[in-house]
Amino acid sequence: MRAAQFRRFGGPEVLEIVDLPEPHAGAGEVRIAVRAAGVNASDWKKRSGRMDQELPQTLGYEAAGVVDEIGGGVTDVQLGDEVVGMGGGGAAQAQFAVLSTWAAIPPSMSFVDAATLPSTVETAARALDQLGVTRGSTVLINGASGSIGSAAVQFAVHRGARVIGTGSAASHGYLRDLGAEPVAYGEGMTGRVRALAPNGVDLALDVAGSGVLPELIDLAGGSEHVVTIADFAGAHEHGVRFSRGDSGRADYAIALALRLIDEGTFRVPPVHTFPLQEVAEAHRAGESGDVRAKIVLTQD
């Protein structure tokens, strides 16, 4: 099968499409013929040698496609079902991928839109779970307009929380549409938040990693009320919890997001697609920040 791989660390130019043996579904897994696969920041971190020093490496852990092989003990899908999920054994950016977690794609949704969701919604829901966001909470989300931030906003609103979200002035209409009260980030952010919530907030989630953990701690009344997914060094320095998937995943979020989308109460993030064979261009676009959308690789 065709798959994205690199055999040495470096820039996007080290990426190539290679032929690999097809994977097969084990117990509790399904294999899909991939139609769309998500690209994430971890992909270019691995490619550049900042993560996982093993070589060669294949890429991708989230994909959407058609079930063509079912492992032992799996009873909730049939061959030909359209699903989206995670797993891939680190090789979801390929013709075939093995998923360990999946959910059925609603008829109203495309493979491309579905492929934007798994890692984004799992990360957002996990961070909200770790914060303890529930009905009646007031939560501040720093970096609310990005793909993970917007998912966190929508999940928090769905839980019945009041959400204040930071973003650029251009994003404020979008944040209001999602159900958040927008504030501009940058100097003076604390005062702008306190204008909306004079006594501060109950909880704060840092999605942007923009060096504002001290301000979030002040607004939330202590480091124990703050979680970051983007500032590892700052979390260590300020005693803030850094959200990791290995401390408990929120795999339920995939099916929940799909249901809410089908009901019209959850929005898919903006998406930019590249064919699988242009994976190097996809990395260049994502790593440069020029594409402010979820990047998805497609294939027939």
C-alpha positions as CSV (number, residue, x, y, z in Angstrom):
1,M,0.0,0.0,0.0
2,R,1.0,3.6,-0.4
3,A,1.9,5.5,2.8
4,A,3.7,8.7,3.9
5,Q,7.1,8.0,5.5
6,F,10.4,9.5,6.2
7,R,13.7,7.7,6.6
8,R,15.8,10.6,7.9
9,F,15.0,13.7,10.0
10,G,14.7,17.0,8.4
11,G,12.4,19.4,6.6
12,P,9.3,18.5,4.5
13,E,11.6,17.4,1.7
14,V,12.5,14.1,3.6
15,L,8.9,12.9,3.2
16,E,8.1,10.4,0.5
17,I,5.3,8.1,-0.5
18,V,6.5,4.5,-0.2
19,D,5.0,1.0,-0.7
20,L,4.5,-0.9,2.6
21,P,2.7,-4.2,3.5
22,E,-0.9,-3.8,4.2
23,P,-1.9,-3.7,7.9
24,H,-4.6,-6.0,9.2
25,A,-7.2,-5.6,11.9
26,G,-6.5,-7.4,15.2
27,A,-8.9,-8.2,18.0
28,G,-11.1,-5.2,18.8
29,E,-10.0,-3.3,15.7
30,V,-11.2,-2.5,12.2
31,R,-9.3,-1.7,9.1
32,I,-10.5,1.0,6.7
33,A,-9.7,1.9,3.1
34,V,-8.7,5.5,3.9
35,R,-10.4,8.3,2.1
36,A,-9.1,11.2,4.3
37,A,-6.5,11.5,7.0
38,G,-5.8,14.3,9.4
39,V,-2.4,16.1,9.7
40,N,-1.3,17.4,13.0
41,A,1.6,19.4,14.5
42,S,3.0,16.2,16.0
43,D,3.6,15.0,12.4
44,W,6.2,17.7,11.7
45,K,7.6,17.4,15.2
46,K,8.3,13.7,14.5
47,R,9.7,14.5,11.0
48,S,12.1,17.1,12.4
49,G,13.4,14.8,15.1
50,R,11.8,16.5,18.1
51,M,9.8,13.4,18.9
52,D,10.2,9.7,18.5
53,Q,13.8,9.0,17.4
54,E,13.0,5.8,15.6
55,L,13.6,5.6,11.9
56,P,12.0,5.0,9.5
57,Q,8.6,6.4,10.6
58,T,5.2,6.4,9.0
59,L,2.7,9.1,9.9
60,G,-0.9,9.6,10.9
61,Y,-3.2,8.4,13.7
62,E,-6.6,9.7,12.6
63,A,-8.5,8.8,9.4
64,A,-11.9,8.4,7.8
65,G,-12.8,5.7,5.3
66,V,-14.7,2.5,4.5
67,V,-14.5,-0.6,6.7
68,D,-13.0,-3.4,4.7
69,E,-11.7,-5.8,7.5
70,I,-13.1,-6.5,11.0
71,G,-11.1,-7.9,13.9
72,G,-12.3,-10.4,16.4
73,G,-14.8,-9.4,18.9
74,V,-16.1,-6.4,17.0
75,T,-19.8,-6.4,16.5
76,D,-20.9,-2.8,16.0
77,V,-19.8,-2.4,12.4
78,Q,-20.2,-4.1,9.1
79,L,-18.0,-4.3,6.0
80,G,-18.7,-1.2,3.9
81,D,-19.6,1.1,6.8
82,E,-18.2,4.6,6.7
83,V,-16.3,5.4,9.9
84,V,-13.8,7.8,11.4
85,G,-11.5,7.2,14.2
86,M,-8.0,6.9,15.7
87,G,-5.3,4.3,15.8
88,G,-3.5,3.7,12.6
89,G,-0.5,2.3,14.3
90,G,1.2,5.5,13.4
91,A,0.4,5.0,9.7
92,A,-3.1,6.4,9.0
93,Q,-1.8,8.6,6.2
94,A,-1.9,5.6,3.8
95,Q,-4.2,3.6,1.7
96,F,-5.3,1.5,4.6
97,A,-5.4,2.1,8.4
98,V,-6.3,0.1,11.4
99,L,-8.5,1.9,13.9
100,S,-8.8,1.0,17.6
101,T,-11.5,3.7,18.3
102,W,-14.1,4.7,15.7
103,A,-17.6,6.1,15.2
104,A,-20.0,6.0,12.3
105,I,-20.0,9.0,10.0
106,P,-23.5,10.5,9.5
107,P,-24.8,10.4,5.9
108,S,-24.8,14.3,5.9
109,M,-21.0,14.4,6.5
110,S,-18.1,14.0,4.1
111,F,-15.0,11.9,4.7
112,V,-12.9,15.1,4.7
113,D,-15.0,16.9,7.3
114,A,-15.0,13.7,9.5
115,A,-11.2,13.4,9.3
116,T,-10.9,16.9,10.9
117,L,-12.4,15.7,14.2
118,P,-10.7,12.8,16.1
119,S,-7.6,14.3,17.6
120,T,-9.2,17.7,17.9
121,V,-12.3,16.7,19.8
122,E,-10.6,14.1,21.9
123,T,-8.0,16.7,23.1
124,A,-10.7,19.3,23.8
125,A,-13.0,17.0,25.7
126,R,-10.1,15.5,27.7
127,A,-8.9,18.9,28.8
128,L,-12.4,19.9,29.9
129,D,-12.8,16.6,31.8
130,Q,-9.5,17.2,33.6
131,L,-10.6,20.7,34.4
132,G,-14.0,19.5,35.7
133,V,-16.1,21.7,33.4
134,T,-19.8,21.2,34.2
135,R,-23.1,23.0,34.1
136,G,-22.8,26.3,35.8
137,S,-19.0,26.6,35.4
138,T,-17.5,29.8,34.1
139,V,-14.5,28.8,31.9
140,L,-12.0,30.9,30.1
141,I,-10.5,29.4,27.0
142,N,-7.3,31.0,25.7
143,G,-7.0,30.5,22.0
144,A,-10.7,29.8,21.5
145,S,-10.9,30.3,17.7
146,G,-8.6,27.5,16.5
147,S,-9.7,24.0,15.8
148,I,-9.1,22.6,19.3
149,G,-10.2,25.8,21.0
150,S,-13.5,26.0,19.0
151,A,-14.2,22.3,19.9
152,A,-13.6,23.1,23.5
153,V,-15.9,26.1,23.4
154,Q,-18.7,24.0,21.9
155,F,-18.3,21.1,24.2
156,A,-18.3,23.4,27.2
157,V,-21.4,25.2,26.0
158,H,-23.0,21.8,25.5
159,R,-22.2,21.0,29.1
160,G,-24.0,24.1,30.2
161,A,-21.0,26.2,31.1
162,R,-20.5,29.9,30.5
163,V,-17.6,30.4,28.2
164,I,-15.3,33.4,27.7
165,G,-12.9,32.9,24.8
166,T,-9.8,34.9,23.7
167,G,-9.2,35.5,20.1
168,S,-8.3,38.2,17.5
169,A,-10.9,40.8,16.8
170,A,-11.6,39.1,13.4
171,S,-12.6,36.0,15.2
172,H,-15.1,37.5,17.7
173,G,-18.1,37.0,15.5
174,Y,-17.2,33.4,15.0
175,L,-16.8,32.9,18.8
176,R,-20.2,34.4,19.4
177,D,-21.7,32.1,16.9
178,L,-20.2,29.2,18.9
179,G,-21.7,30.4,22.1
180,A,-18.7,32.1,23.7
181,E,-18.2,35.7,25.0
182,P,-15.2,36.9,23.1
183,V,-12.3,39.0,24.5
184,A,-9.2,40.2,22.7
185,Y,-5.9,38.5,23.6
186,G,-2.8,40.5,24.3
187,E,-1.9,43.2,26.7
188,G,-4.8,44.1,29.0
189,M,-6.6,40.7,28.6
190,T,-7.0,40.2,32.3
191,G,-8.9,43.5,32.6
192,R,-11.1,42.7,29.7
193,V,-12.0,39.3,31.2
194,R,-12.8,40.9,34.6
195,A,-15.1,43.4,32.8
196,L,-17.2,40.3,31.9
197,A,-16.5,38.4,35.1
198,P,-15.6,40.8,37.9
199,N,-14.8,37.9,40.3
200,G,-12.7,36.0,37.8
201,V,-13.5,32.6,36.3
202,D,-13.9,29.2,37.8
203,L,-11.6,27.4,35.4
204,A,-9.2,28.2,32.5
205,L,-7.9,26.3,29.6
206,D,-4.8,27.3,27.6
207,V,-5.0,26.1,24.0
208,A,-2.7,28.7,22.5
209,G,0.5,28.4,24.6
210,S,1.0,32.2,24.4
211,G,2.7,32.7,27.7
212,V,-0.4,33.8,29.6
213,L,-0.5,31.1,32.3
214,P,0.2,33.6,35.2
215,E,-2.8,35.6,34.0
216,L,-5.0,32.5,33.7
217,I,-3.9,31.4,37.2
218,D,-4.8,34.8,38.6
219,L,-8.2,34.9,36.9
220,A,-9.1,31.3,37.9
221,G,-7.9,31.7,41.5
222,G,-5.0,29.2,41.5
223,S,-2.9,26.9,39.3
224,E,-5.1,23.9,40.2
225,H,-7.9,25.5,38.2
226,V,-5.9,25.8,35.0
227,V,-5.0,23.2,32.3
228,T,-2.8,23.8,29.3
229,I,-2.4,21.6,26.2
230,A,0.2,23.9,24.6
231,D,2.8,25.2,27.1
232,F,4.8,22.3,28.6
233,A,7.6,24.5,30.0
234,G,5.1,27.0,31.5
235,A,3.1,24.2,33.1
236,H,6.2,23.0,34.9
237,E,7.2,26.5,35.9
238,H,3.8,27.5,37.2
239,G,2.5,24.2,38.6
240,V,-0.2,23.9,36.0
241,R,-1.5,20.6,34.7
242,F,-0.3,19.7,31.2
243,S,-3.0,17.6,29.5
244,R,-1.7,14.3,28.0
245,G,-3.5,11.5,26.3
246,D,-1.6,8.9,28.3
247,S,-3.3,10.1,31.5
248,G,-6.8,9.1,30.2
249,R,-8.4,9.6,26.8
250,A,-11.8,11.1,25.9
251,D,-12.5,8.7,23.0
252,Y,-16.2,9.2,23.5
253,A,-15.8,12.7,22.1
254,I,-15.7,11.5,18.5
255,A,-19.2,10.0,18.5
256,L,-20.5,12.9,20.6
257,A,-19.2,15.5,18.1
258,L,-20.6,13.5,15.2
259,R,-24.0,13.4,16.8
260,L,-24.0,17.1,17.6
261,I,-22.9,17.9,14.1
262,D,-25.7,15.8,12.7
263,E,-28.1,17.7,15.0
264,G,-26.8,21.0,13.8
265,T,-25.3,22.1,17.2
266,F,-21.6,21.7,16.5
267,R,-19.5,23.2,13.7
268,V,-16.7,21.4,11.9
269,P,-13.5,23.5,11.8
270,P,-12.3,25.1,8.5
271,V,-10.3,22.5,6.4
272,H,-7.6,22.7,3.8
273,T,-7.0,19.5,1.7
274,F,-4.0,18.1,-0.1
275,P,-3.7,14.8,-2.0
276,L,-1.7,12.2,-0.1
277,Q,1.1,12.5,-2.7
278,E,1.5,16.1,-1.7
279,V,2.2,15.4,2.0
280,A,5.4,17.5,1.9
281,E,3.4,20.5,0.8
282,A,0.8,19.8,3.5
283,H,3.7,19.9,6.1
284,R,5.1,23.1,4.7
285,A,1.7,24.8,4.9
286,G,0.9,23.6,8.4
287,E,4.3,24.3,9.8
288,S,4.5,27.8,8.4
289,G,1.2,28.8,9.8
290,D,0.1,30.1,6.5
291,V,-3.0,27.8,6.5
292,R,-5.3,28.6,9.4
293,A,-7.4,25.5,9.0
294,K,-7.2,21.8,9.8
295,I,-5.1,20.1,7.1
296,V,-6.4,16.8,5.7
297,L,-4.8,14.5,3.2
298,T,-7.2,12.9,0.6
299,Q,-7.1,10.0,-1.8
300,D,-9.6,8.3,-4.1
